[in-house]
């Protein structure tokens, strides 16, 4: 054994060693997870190019992202069971290979229906690569290496969706939308080969395949798939005014009843929910859910503001958003080092506090904000995400027994994705309702201060009279456009304030987690 050899040679003892084969296997898995998470957001800045290329409607092209999310959210909790049944090596290799093939099929799609089908396949297969990395990190490495390993997976899980729009905007501008998918091919082949050659963490339990709970799978697919659909499409379809939302809500409830009945009554359920009995895992999953709201919510909010209010294109938005990614990258090693010196609960409180401060500053947003005004909120967001993610990972998964890790890591990652879905649905609904409210208030204000409004309209009418058209109608249209823009900016402010309240409340909830036993720093106290 490599561990015994290293120990005999005077290296760290076997319990503290990291065999080089497993290190490279883990790095390959991290690359796979990065691709799977990146592909959630990589198309978001380039949907217009895909729409034009495939002659799709705006409603149809939205499914390029929705299909991926729905399929992925079904696979993530299922992956723990399949990984145990097939072994990490076989399951991860199949996931990486399938994801790569599906990426090629997405790039060669000739119609929107083909694209939606292959995106669903890509999301379903790719979702299997995400939880396996978290399970491997806490299974194959000794606890003393967590200051190195935990920041790495935290960085990838948060950085990938953050830089997704930037990478996608660059690729579609520099080449074409096909490269949003073709970019996965070479890394995907590399990950597939590395996973097959290097992963040796566990043995398959093929008996699980014979006892596979197909009824439980049907319930889980109906429950999670319908929930994702309702959250994604609810705002656009005006929620329960649409028959589709009513139908899928009913299907979601029926699926939930079936899924939870099977999960709670079977001896070997598809998804084992007993991990939630662990207080740290339960609160960690809650925090992961809230991080999903902040992570995906702000990755959505800033581009919408920059596009609709400032008129930025995809590449300009990506360049503005890149600050957050840089801050995450540079904060990751700092978070790892701090995790050996600070109580993880204190780290979480600092992270949640920094995130809340960033969104509070952003709540003073105006129509004139651009890169410079958004700089401090983005720095706070990037640094705080890493300061939260590392201790949450360690507390939620680090105290579970090894036999529960594969299943628990699926649930843990599921909560982050569901947090993102719920957050986006609530944010979109808030933007719509608060914009309408502020437009009403602005109209009242104009009526109350009629002299000021009349003077402004008169000045604009005089300005437009040079164009020879109906100057007063043009002036009124311009005033109306300005009112709508100001109402939308005020709605953005309200959403940032709501996010501030959520993250400020998490500071107090951090105290409910119990501190794990102290572990010696990596490298025998040096931590490097």
C-alpha positions as CSV (number, residue, x, y, z in Angstrom):
1,X,0.0,0.0,0.0
2,X,1.2,3.5,-0.9
3,X,0.2,4.8,2.6
4,X,2.3,2.2,4.4
5,X,5.3,2.9,2.2
6,X,5.1,6.6,2.9
7,X,4.7,6.1,6.6
8,X,7.8,3.8,6.6
9,X,9.8,6.4,4.7
10,X,9.2,9.0,7.5
11,X,6.4,10.8,5.7
12,X,3.1,11.6,7.5
13,X,1.4,8.5,9.0
14,X,-1.0,6.6,6.9
15,X,-4.0,8.2,8.5
16,X,-2.7,11.6,7.5
17,X,-1.4,10.8,4.0
18,X,-2.8,11.8,0.7
19,X,-1.8,9.1,-2.0
20,X,-0.9,10.9,-5.2
21,X,-3.2,8.7,-7.2
22,X,-6.2,9.7,-5.2
23,X,-5.2,13.4,-5.3
24,X,-5.2,13.3,-9.2
25,X,-8.4,11.3,-9.2
26,X,-10.0,13.9,-7.0
27,X,-8.7,16.8,-9.2
28,X,-10.3,15.0,-12.2
29,X,-13.6,14.8,-10.3
30,X,-13.4,18.5,-9.4
31,X,-13.0,19.3,-13.1
32,X,-16.1,17.2,-13.9
33,X,-18.1,19.0,-11.2
34,X,-16.9,22.4,-12.5
35,X,-18.2,21.6,-16.1
36,X,-21.5,20.4,-14.8
37,X,-22.2,23.5,-12.6
38,X,-20.7,25.9,-15.2
39,X,-23.2,24.6,-17.8
40,X,-26.2,25.8,-15.7
41,X,-25.3,29.4,-16.4
42,X,-23.1,29.3,-19.5
43,X,-26.0,29.7,-21.8
44,X,-27.8,32.5,-19.8
45,X,-25.9,35.4,-21.6
46,X,-26.2,33.8,-25.0
47,X,-29.9,32.7,-25.3
48,X,-30.5,35.4,-28.0
49,X,-27.8,33.9,-30.2
50,X,-29.1,30.3,-29.7
51,X,-32.7,31.6,-30.4
52,X,-31.5,33.1,-33.7
53,X,-29.4,30.1,-34.7
54,X,-32.3,27.6,-34.1
55,X,-35.2,29.9,-35.2
56,X,-36.9,29.5,-31.9
57,X,-39.4,31.7,-30.0
58,X,-38.4,33.5,-26.8
59,X,-40.6,31.0,-24.8
60,X,-39.0,28.0,-26.5
61,X,-35.4,29.1,-26.0
62,X,-35.9,29.6,-22.2
63,X,-36.2,25.8,-22.1
64,X,-32.6,25.5,-23.1
65,X,-31.8,26.4,-19.4
66,X,-35.0,25.1,-17.8
67,X,-34.6,21.6,-19.2
68,X,-31.1,21.3,-17.9
69,X,-32.1,22.5,-14.4
70,X,-35.1,20.1,-14.1
71,X,-33.1,17.1,-15.2
72,X,-30.1,17.9,-13.0
73,X,-32.2,18.4,-9.9
74,X,-33.7,14.9,-10.3
75,X,-30.2,13.2,-10.7
76,X,-28.5,15.0,-7.8
77,X,-30.3,13.1,-5.0
78,X,-30.4,9.9,-7.1
79,X,-26.6,9.9,-7.6
80,X,-25.8,8.7,-4.1
81,X,-27.7,5.5,-4.6
82,X,-26.3,4.9,-8.1
83,X,-22.7,5.6,-6.9
84,X,-23.1,3.0,-4.1
85,X,-24.6,0.4,-6.5
86,X,-22.1,0.9,-9.3
87,X,-19.0,2.3,-7.4
88,X,-17.7,5.8,-7.7
89,X,-15.3,4.8,-10.5
90,X,-18.0,3.3,-12.8
91,X,-20.7,5.9,-12.1
92,X,-18.5,8.9,-12.4
93,X,-16.9,7.6,-15.6
94,X,-20.3,7.0,-17.1
95,X,-21.5,10.5,-16.0
96,X,-18.4,12.2,-17.5
97,X,-18.6,10.3,-20.8
98,X,-22.4,10.8,-21.1
99,X,-22.0,14.6,-20.3
100,X,-19.3,14.9,-23.0
101,X,-21.4,13.1,-25.7
102,X,-24.5,15.1,-24.8
103,X,-22.5,18.3,-25.1
104,X,-21.5,17.4,-28.7
105,X,-25.2,16.6,-29.4
106,X,-26.2,20.0,-28.1
107,X,-23.7,21.7,-30.3
108,X,-24.9,19.8,-33.4
109,X,-28.6,20.4,-32.8
110,X,-30.5,21.6,-35.8
111,X,-33.8,22.5,-34.1
112,X,-34.9,23.9,-30.8
113,X,-36.6,20.6,-29.9
114,X,-33.4,18.7,-30.4
115,X,-31.5,21.2,-28.3
116,X,-34.0,20.9,-25.4
117,X,-33.8,17.1,-25.5
118,X,-30.0,17.0,-25.4
119,X,-29.8,19.7,-22.8
120,X,-32.1,17.6,-20.5
121,X,-29.9,14.6,-21.1
122,X,-26.8,16.7,-20.5
123,X,-28.2,18.0,-17.2
124,X,-29.4,14.6,-16.0
125,X,-26.1,12.9,-16.6
126,X,-24.0,15.8,-15.6
127,X,-25.8,16.1,-12.3
128,X,-24.3,12.8,-11.2
129,X,-20.8,14.4,-11.1
130,X,-21.6,17.1,-8.5
131,X,-22.4,15.2,-5.2
132,X,-19.6,12.6,-5.8
133,X,-16.9,15.3,-5.3
134,X,-18.3,16.3,-1.9
135,X,-18.6,12.7,-0.8
136,X,-15.1,11.9,-2.0
137,X,-13.6,15.0,-0.3
138,X,-14.8,13.9,3.1
139,X,-14.2,10.1,2.6
140,X,-10.8,9.7,1.0
141,X,-8.9,12.6,2.7
142,X,-8.1,12.8,6.4
143,X,-9.8,15.6,8.4
144,X,-6.4,17.4,8.7
145,X,-6.5,18.1,4.9
146,X,-9.9,19.8,5.0
147,X,-8.3,23.3,5.1
148,X,-7.0,22.5,1.6
149,X,-9.8,20.3,0.1
150,X,-12.9,22.1,1.4
151,X,-12.0,25.6,0.0
152,X,-11.3,23.9,-3.4
153,X,-14.8,22.3,-3.7
154,X,-16.4,25.4,-2.2
155,X,-14.6,27.6,-4.8
156,X,-15.7,25.4,-7.7
157,X,-19.3,25.1,-6.5
158,X,-19.6,28.9,-6.2
159,X,-17.2,30.1,-8.9
160,X,-18.7,28.0,-11.7
161,X,-22.2,29.6,-11.8
162,X,-20.7,33.1,-11.1
163,X,-18.4,33.1,-14.1
164,X,-20.8,31.1,-16.3
165,X,-22.3,34.2,-18.0
166,X,-18.8,35.7,-18.5
167,X,-17.5,32.5,-20.1
168,X,-20.6,32.1,-22.2
169,X,-20.7,35.7,-23.3
170,X,-17.0,35.5,-24.4
171,X,-17.4,32.3,-26.3
172,X,-20.5,33.3,-28.2
173,X,-19.0,36.7,-29.1
174,X,-15.6,35.4,-30.1
175,X,-16.8,32.2,-31.9
176,X,-20.4,31.1,-32.0
177,X,-23.0,29.6,-29.6
178,X,-21.9,26.1,-30.6
179,X,-18.8,26.6,-28.6
180,X,-20.8,26.9,-25.4
181,X,-21.0,23.1,-25.6
182,X,-18.0,22.1,-27.7
183,X,-15.8,23.7,-25.0
184,X,-16.7,20.7,-22.8
185,X,-15.3,18.0,-25.2
186,X,-11.6,18.0,-24.5
187,X,-11.9,18.4,-20.7
188,X,-14.8,15.8,-20.7
189,X,-12.6,13.2,-22.5
190,X,-9.8,13.9,-20.0
191,X,-12.1,13.6,-17.0
192,X,-13.6,10.3,-18.3
193,X,-10.2,8.7,-18.9
194,X,-8.8,9.9,-15.5
195,X,-11.9,8.8,-13.6
196,X,-11.6,5.2,-15.1
197,X,-7.9,5.0,-14.6
198,X,-7.5,6.6,-11.1
199,X,-10.6,6.3,-9.0
200,X,-10.4,3.4,-6.5
201,X,-12.3,4.7,-3.5
202,X,-14.9,1.9,-3.1
203,X,-16.5,-1.3,-4.3
204,X,-19.9,-1.7,-6.0
205,X,-22.9,-3.0,-4.1
206,X,-24.7,-4.5,-7.1
207,X,-27.4,-5.9,-4.9
208,X,-28.8,-2.3,-4.7
209,X,-29.7,-2.5,-8.4
210,X,-31.9,-5.5,-7.9
211,X,-33.8,-3.6,-5.1
212,X,-34.0,-0.4,-7.1
213,X,-37.2,1.5,-6.1
214,X,-38.8,2.5,-9.4
215,X,-41.9,3.8,-7.7
216,X,-39.7,6.0,-5.5
217,X,-37.9,7.3,-8.6
218,X,-41.3,8.1,-10.3
219,X,-42.4,10.0,-7.1
220,X,-39.1,11.9,-6.9
221,X,-39.0,12.8,-10.6
222,X,-42.6,14.1,-10.4
223,X,-42.0,16.0,-7.1
224,X,-38.6,17.7,-8.0
225,X,-39.2,18.0,-11.7
226,X,-42.6,19.7,-11.3
227,X,-41.3,21.9,-8.5
228,X,-38.5,23.1,-10.7
229,X,-40.9,23.7,-13.6
230,X,-43.4,25.7,-11.4
231,X,-40.6,27.8,-9.9
232,X,-38.9,28.5,-13.3
233,X,-42.1,29.2,-15.3
234,X,-44.4,30.6,-12.5
235,X,-43.6,34.2,-12.9
236,X,-43.8,34.2,-16.7
237,X,-47.1,32.4,-16.7
238,X,-48.6,34.5,-13.9
239,X,-48.6,31.6,-11.4
240,X,-52.0,30.0,-10.7
241,X,-53.7,32.0,-13.5
242,X,-52.2,29.4,-15.9
243,X,-53.5,25.8,-16.2
244,X,-50.0,24.4,-16.6
245,X,-48.9,25.8,-13.2
246,X,-52.0,24.4,-11.5
247,X,-51.4,21.0,-13.1
248,X,-47.8,20.7,-12.3
249,X,-48.4,22.0,-8.7
250,X,-50.9,19.1,-8.3
251,X,-48.3,16.7,-9.8
252,X,-45.6,18.0,-7.5
253,X,-47.8,17.4,-4.4
254,X,-48.8,13.9,-5.5
255,X,-45.1,13.1,-6.3
256,X,-44.0,14.5,-2.9
257,X,-46.5,12.2,-1.1
258,X,-45.3,9.1,-3.0
259,X,-41.6,10.0,-2.7
260,X,-41.7,10.7,1.1
261,X,-43.8,7.6,1.7
262,X,-41.3,5.4,-0.1
263,X,-38.3,7.2,1.5
264,X,-39.7,6.8,5.0
265,X,-41.0,3.2,4.8
266,X,-38.4,1.3,2.8
267,X,-35.3,-0.4,4.3
268,X,-33.1,0.7,1.4
269,X,-34.8,3.9,0.0
270,X,-33.6,5.6,-3.1
271,X,-32.8,8.7,-1.0
272,X,-32.1,8.2,2.7
273,X,-33.4,11.1,4.7
274,X,-32.0,10.0,8.0
275,X,-29.0,12.4,7.6
276,X,-31.4,15.2,8.6
277,X,-31.4,13.8,12.1
278,X,-27.9,15.2,12.4
279,X,-28.4,18.8,13.6
280,X,-25.3,20.1,11.8
281,X,-26.4,18.5,8.5
282,X,-30.0,19.9,8.9
283,X,-28.8,23.5,9.6
284,X,-26.0,23.1,7.0
285,X,-28.6,22.2,4.4
286,X,-30.7,25.2,5.4
287,X,-27.7,27.5,5.0
288,X,-26.8,25.8,1.7
289,X,-30.4,26.6,0.5
290,X,-30.0,30.2,1.5
291,X,-26.5,30.3,-0.2
292,X,-28.3,29.1,-3.3
293,X,-30.7,32.1,-3.1
294,X,-27.7,34.5,-2.8
295,X,-25.5,32.8,-5.3
296,X,-27.9,32.2,-8.2
297,X,-30.1,35.2,-7.2
298,X,-27.3,37.8,-7.5
299,X,-25.8,36.0,-10.6
300,X,-29.2,36.8,-12.1
301,X,-29.9,40.2,-10.6
302,X,-26.8,42.1,-11.6
303,X,-26.9,41.1,-15.3
304,X,-30.6,42.0,-15.5
305,X,-29.9,45.4,-14.0
306,X,-26.9,46.0,-16.3
307,X,-28.8,44.9,-19.4
308,X,-32.2,46.6,-18.8
309,X,-31.1,49.7,-17.0
310,X,-27.6,50.3,-18.3
311,X,-27.9,48.7,-21.7
312,X,-24.8,46.5,-21.4
313,X,-24.2,43.6,-23.8
314,X,-23.3,40.1,-22.7
315,X,-19.5,40.7,-22.8
316,X,-19.7,44.0,-20.9
317,X,-21.9,42.3,-18.3
318,X,-19.4,39.5,-18.0
319,X,-16.5,41.8,-17.5
320,X,-18.4,43.7,-14.8
321,X,-19.3,40.5,-13.0
322,X,-15.8,39.0,-13.1
323,X,-14.9,40.9,-9.9
324,X,-16.9,38.5,-7.8
325,X,-15.1,35.5,-9.4
326,X,-11.7,37.0,-8.7
327,X,-12.5,37.7,-5.1
328,X,-13.7,34.1,-4.6
329,X,-10.5,32.8,-6.1
330,X,-8.2,34.8,-3.9
331,X,-10.4,34.3,-0.7
332,X,-10.4,30.5,-1.0
333,X,-6.9,29.9,0.4
334,X,-7.6,32.5,3.1
335,X,-10.8,30.7,4.1
336,X,-8.9,27.4,4.3
337,X,-6.3,28.9,6.6
338,X,-8.9,30.6,8.7
339,X,-10.8,27.3,9.1
340,X,-7.8,26.0,11.2
341,X,-7.7,29.0,13.5
342,X,-11.3,30.2,13.9
343,X,-14.4,28.6,15.2
344,X,-16.3,27.7,12.0
345,X,-19.5,29.3,13.4
346,X,-17.6,32.6,13.8
347,X,-16.4,32.3,10.2
348,X,-20.0,31.7,9.0
349,X,-21.2,34.7,11.0
350,X,-18.5,36.9,9.4
351,X,-19.4,35.5,5.9
352,X,-23.2,36.1,6.4
353,X,-22.5,39.5,7.8
354,X,-20.3,40.5,4.8
355,X,-22.9,39.2,2.4
356,X,-25.7,41.1,4.1
357,X,-23.5,44.3,4.1
358,X,-22.9,43.9,0.4
359,X,-26.6,43.6,-0.5
360,X,-27.5,46.4,2.0
361,X,-25.0,48.8,0.1
362,X,-26.6,47.6,-3.2
363,X,-30.0,48.5,-1.9
364,X,-29.1,52.2,-2.5
365,X,-28.8,51.5,-6.2
366,X,-29.7,54.1,-8.8
367,X,-30.1,54.2,-12.6
368,X,-26.5,55.5,-12.9
369,X,-24.7,52.7,-11.1
370,X,-22.1,50.9,-13.1
371,X,-18.8,49.0,-12.5
372,X,-17.4,51.4,-9.9
373,X,-20.5,51.6,-7.7
374,X,-21.0,47.9,-7.9
375,X,-17.4,47.1,-7.0
376,X,-17.7,47.1,-3.2
377,X,-20.9,45.0,-3.2
378,X,-19.3,42.5,-5.6
379,X,-16.1,42.3,-3.5
380,X,-18.1,41.7,-0.3
381,X,-20.2,39.1,-2.1
382,X,-17.2,37.1,-3.5
383,X,-15.2,37.1,-0.3
384,X,-18.2,36.4,1.9
385,X,-19.4,33.4,-0.2
386,X,-16.1,31.6,0.4
387,X,-16.1,32.5,4.1
388,X,-19.6,30.9,4.4
389,X,-19.1,27.9,2.1
390,X,-16.0,26.4,3.6
391,X,-17.3,26.1,7.3
392,X,-20.8,25.1,6.1
393,X,-19.3,22.2,4.1
394,X,-17.1,21.1,7.0
395,X,-19.9,21.3,9.6
396,X,-22.6,19.8,7.5
397,X,-20.7,16.9,6.0
398,X,-17.7,16.6,8.2
399,X,-19.5,15.1,11.2
400,X,-21.4,12.4,9.3
401,X,-20.4,8.7,9.3
402,X,-18.7,7.6,6.0
403,X,-21.6,5.3,5.1
404,X,-24.0,8.3,4.9
405,X,-21.8,10.7,2.9
406,X,-22.7,9.7,-0.6
407,X,-26.4,10.1,0.0
408,X,-26.0,13.1,2.2
409,X,-23.9,15.0,-0.3
410,X,-26.6,14.5,-2.9
411,X,-29.2,16.0,-0.5
412,X,-26.8,18.8,0.5
413,X,-26.2,19.9,-3.2
414,X,-29.9,19.5,-3.9
415,X,-30.7,22.1,-1.3
416,X,-28.4,24.6,-2.9
417,X,-30.0,24.1,-6.3
418,X,-33.5,24.3,-4.9
419,X,-32.5,27.5,-3.0
420,X,-31.4,29.0,-6.4
421,X,-34.7,28.0,-8.0
422,X,-36.9,29.3,-5.2
423,X,-34.7,32.5,-5.0
424,X,-35.1,33.2,-8.7
425,X,-38.8,32.6,-8.6
426,X,-39.3,34.9,-5.6
427,X,-36.9,37.6,-7.0
428,X,-38.7,37.6,-10.4
429,X,-42.1,37.9,-8.6
430,X,-40.8,40.7,-6.4
431,X,-39.4,42.6,-9.3
432,X,-42.8,42.4,-11.1
433,X,-45.0,43.3,-8.1
434,X,-42.7,46.0,-6.7
435,X,-42.2,47.6,-10.1
436,X,-46.0,47.8,-10.5
437,X,-46.3,49.2,-6.9
438,X,-43.6,51.9,-7.5
439,X,-45.1,52.9,-10.9
440,X,-48.4,53.5,-9.1
441,X,-46.7,55.6,-6.4
442,X,-44.7,57.6,-9.0
443,X,-47.9,58.4,-10.9
444,X,-49.5,59.6,-7.6
445,X,-46.4,61.7,-6.9
446,X,-46.6,63.3,-10.4
447,X,-50.3,64.1,-9.8
448,X,-49.6,65.5,-6.3
449,X,-46.8,67.8,-7.6
450,X,-48.5,68.7,-10.9
451,X,-46.7,72.0,-11.4
452,X,-43.3,70.3,-11.5
453,X,-44.7,67.6,-13.8
454,X,-46.2,70.2,-16.1
455,X,-43.0,72.2,-16.3
456,X,-41.0,69.0,-17.2
457,X,-43.5,68.0,-19.9
458,X,-43.5,71.5,-21.3
459,X,-39.7,71.5,-21.5
460,X,-39.6,68.1,-23.1
461,X,-42.4,69.0,-25.6
462,X,-40.4,72.1,-26.6
463,X,-37.3,69.8,-27.1
464,X,-39.2,67.3,-29.3
465,X,-41.0,70.0,-31.3
466,X,-37.9,70.2,-33.5
467,X,-38.6,66.7,-34.8
468,X,-41.9,67.8,-36.4
469,X,-44.0,65.0,-34.9
470,X,-46.6,65.0,-32.1
471,X,-44.2,66.6,-29.6
472,X,-46.5,66.3,-26.6
473,X,-47.2,62.6,-27.2
474,X,-43.4,62.0,-27.5
475,X,-42.8,63.9,-24.3
476,X,-45.5,61.9,-22.4
477,X,-44.1,58.6,-23.8
478,X,-40.6,59.7,-22.6
479,X,-41.9,60.6,-19.1
480,X,-43.7,57.2,-18.9
481,X,-40.5,55.4,-19.9
482,X,-38.5,57.2,-17.3
483,X,-41.1,56.4,-14.6
484,X,-41.0,52.7,-15.6
485,X,-37.2,52.7,-15.4
486,X,-37.2,54.4,-12.0
487,X,-39.8,52.0,-10.7
488,X,-37.7,49.0,-11.8
489,X,-34.6,50.5,-10.1
490,X,-36.7,50.9,-6.9
491,X,-37.8,47.3,-7.2
492,X,-34.1,46.2,-7.5
493,X,-33.5,48.1,-4.3
494,X,-36.3,46.3,-2.5
495,X,-35.0,42.9,-3.6
496,X,-31.5,43.7,-2.3
497,X,-33.0,44.8,1.0
498,X,-34.9,41.5,1.2
499,X,-31.7,39.5,0.6
500,X,-30.1,41.6,3.4
501,X,-32.7,40.5,5.9
502,X,-32.3,36.8,4.9
503,X,-28.5,36.8,5.4
504,X,-28.6,39.0,8.5
505,X,-31.0,36.5,10.1
506,X,-28.6,33.6,9.3
507,X,-26.0,35.2,11.6
508,X,-28.1,34.3,14.6
509,X,-29.0,30.9,13.2
510,X,-25.3,30.0,13.0
511,X,-25.2,29.6,16.7
512,X,-27.5,26.5,16.5
513,X,-24.7,24.4,14.9
514,X,-22.4,22.4,17.1
515,X,-18.7,22.8,16.8
516,X,-16.9,19.6,15.5
517,X,-13.9,18.2,17.3
518,X,-10.7,20.2,16.7
519,X,-8.4,18.7,14.0
520,X,-4.7,19.3,13.7
521,X,-3.8,21.6,10.8
522,X,-2.7,20.1,7.5
523,X,1.0,19.3,7.4
524,X,1.4,18.8,11.1
525,X,0.6,22.3,12.1
526,X,2.0,24.3,9.2
527,X,-1.1,24.3,7.0
528,X,-0.1,24.8,3.5
